[in-house]
Amino acid sequence: MRQERVVVKRPHPVSASYNEHRTPNNELRWLVGGVNSPVRAFRHTGGSPVLLAASGGASVIDVQGRRYTDFIMGWGASILGHRPAVVCAALARTLRQTLLPGLTHPLEIELARRIGEAVPSVEQVRFTTSGTEACLTAVRLARGITRRAKILMFDGGYHGHGESLIGHHGAGTPGALAAETLRAPYNDLLAAKRIMARHGGELACIILEPVTANVGVIAPTAGYLRGLRDLASRDGALLIFDEVVTGFRLARGGAQALYGVTPDLTTFGKIIGGGLPIGALGGPRDLMRHLAPEGHVFHAGTFAGHPLAMAAGIATLDQLRARAPYGRLEQAGARLTRALAKAARAAGVPIQINRVGSMMTVFFTDRPVRNAADARATRREAFAQWAQTLRSHGILIPPSPFEALFLSTAHTAGELDRFVRVSSAAFQALRHTEGP
Ligand SMILES: Cc1ncc(COP(=O)(O)O)c(C=O)c1O
């Protein structure tokens, strides 16, 4: 490996807000917290929000012209890297024909067909403009079909910010509605069984990320998804897999193909929009037909099925089918995991790397991380110091210990090696700051 001097600076204090790191003209004051989505504020790792001006391949460039190798990758959306040529060409082609037709465009059918062909549990699709909207619509559909009110979700799961799904971020959600949402620890089938024994007959749905991304990456333990499938079927609740992150990332057929468990409804987002705003829900026709205009469960959207998002999604899914990158992404992920684990061992810094395919989280702990409570018990200061060292050496990872880092087909072996080298220096520095 090429040698490089990696300087580890004193870390910024964690919880520093944008006010402490003003841009010269304090332009960030125009945005609440300096951002439009909380995690972009870097409050978990310290440091100011990064203002990005440009992106391409595996790189992003900030407004000062600094280049970073990016592992945020549009929070999982950019599996082909930033601004892939096939997507840009499809967008240009579409823009020559239309922008917002306002009625159904053939591209909507084309993308729906591609999703259905890749994911056998999906016979019909409804497009939305975000993953949030897809998940809240899926829950509404489940409630409309079953005529039940309660839902079961899992601690640490994130399904967007619909009222019933918002979890501990719930200020502003009426108590009566919040009371209809039950929560269980992830990967604990007994806990789910206990809740179902008490409330099974009142449950409209069980909704979960089959592999979590929003409390860091956690894979389901053996038999867990199958167990939830059986519980839902037994009590007449719908099983919803939120595959906003995992759809077309872990396999063309998503986590349900990887683990061989079929949900009733699936939500999608991110990758299926090829970098444009999107969400979707899908399932068998006998469930989907309950949505308006065929059924009584309402959903509508001015921008639903936007042709630019459809075109970008089609280009992305076609590229994923043609290039079949999942084996290569798995190999790159496995190699990266081994190298990082070795570097941490050499430095005497205990870490756990949770990885499924091209999504991974490094937890600073010596214990396995199997649920949200385990994730919350990890050493966040160590994570923050690692993230800051990476950032100061031109590498961006999600600025939170509770997020997934994403590989794309655009990352080169050289970029992954450099990530390991800088991480290795950060781990060594952690040993020195913390002592034996
Ligand atoms: C698993 C999961 N579901 C739903 C959402 C919400 O999607 P969006 O941000 O497009 O509203 C996210 C966003 O990160 C997510 O990770």
The ligand as an SDF file (V2000), in Angstrom:
LIG
                    3D

 16 16  0  0  0  0  0  0  0  0999 V2000
  -35.7660    2.7820    5.6340 C   0  0  0  0  0  0  0  0  0  0  0  0
  -36.2790    4.1450    5.2770 C   0  0  0  0  0  0  0  0  0  0  0  0
  -37.5860    4.3200    5.0850 N   0  0  0  0  0  0  0  0  0  0  0  0
  -38.1010    5.5110    4.7480 C   0  0  0  0  0  0  0  0  0  0  0  0
  -37.2910    6.6130    4.5980 C   0  0  0  0  0  0  0  0  0  0  0  0
  -37.8840    7.9380    4.2200 C   0  0  0  0  0  0  0  0  0  0  0  0
  -37.5460    8.2360    2.9110 O   0  0  0  0  0  0  0  0  0  0  0  0
  -37.4700    9.7640    2.4080 P   0  0  0  0  0  0  0  0  0  0  0  0
  -36.2910   10.3810    3.0790 O   0  0  0  0  0  0  0  0  0  0  0  0
  -37.3370    9.6620    0.9180 O   0  0  0  0  0  0  0  0  0  0  0  0
  -38.7580   10.4120    2.8160 O   0  0  0  0  0  0  0  0  0  0  0  0
  -35.9200    6.4820    4.7900 C   0  0  0  0  0  0  0  0  0  0  0  0
  -35.0220    7.6500    4.6390 C   0  0  0  0  0  0  0  0  0  0  0  0
  -33.8610    7.6120    4.8590 O   0  0  0  0  0  0  0  0  0  0  0  0
  -35.4010    5.2200    5.1350 C   0  0  0  0  0  0  0  0  0  0  0  0
  -34.0870    5.0460    5.3410 O   0  0  0  0  0  0  0  0  0  0  0  0
  1  2  1  0
  2  3  1  0
  2 15  2  0
  3  4  2  0
  4  5  1  0
  5  6  1  0
  5 12  2  0
  6  7  1  0
  7  8  1  0
  8  9  2  0
  8 10  1  0
  8 11  1  0
 12 13  1  0
 12 15  1  0
 13 14  2  0
 15 16  1  0
M  END
$$$$
